[in-house]
Amino acid sequence: MHWLEDEVSKLREGVNIQLIQLQEENSQLQQQLSDAQKKLQQAHRELINDCANENSTLRNRVKNLQLQINLLPQQMMHHAQQLLGMFQPAWGRGTMPHQSNEC
């Protein structure tokens, strides 16, 4: 009978050791899971921030392009007036370069 009690005691001790090891492993795994979740949340926040920044940059580019498109007719008109202005003084004054009648 004493031998059986010793065996039961050894088995309980073995089970308790395994239980403690499993609890420690569980604790480590829970910590790793918690760390991984924190990293995932941080990566998610960074991704959202990067997307927001990229969207803002793209919106600004679109606004700049729209402004350039809106200003393009005015710029074309201005350049056309400058080109016409190069020729206008001679036409506007009615003067032509002097032609020599000498032979």
Secondary structure, DSSP 4 states (H G I P E B T S, - for coil): -HHHHHHHHHHHHHHHHHHHHHHHHHHHHHHHHHHHHHHHHHHHHHHHHHHHHHHHHHHHHHHHHHHHHHHHHHHHHHHHHHHHHHHHHHHHHT---------
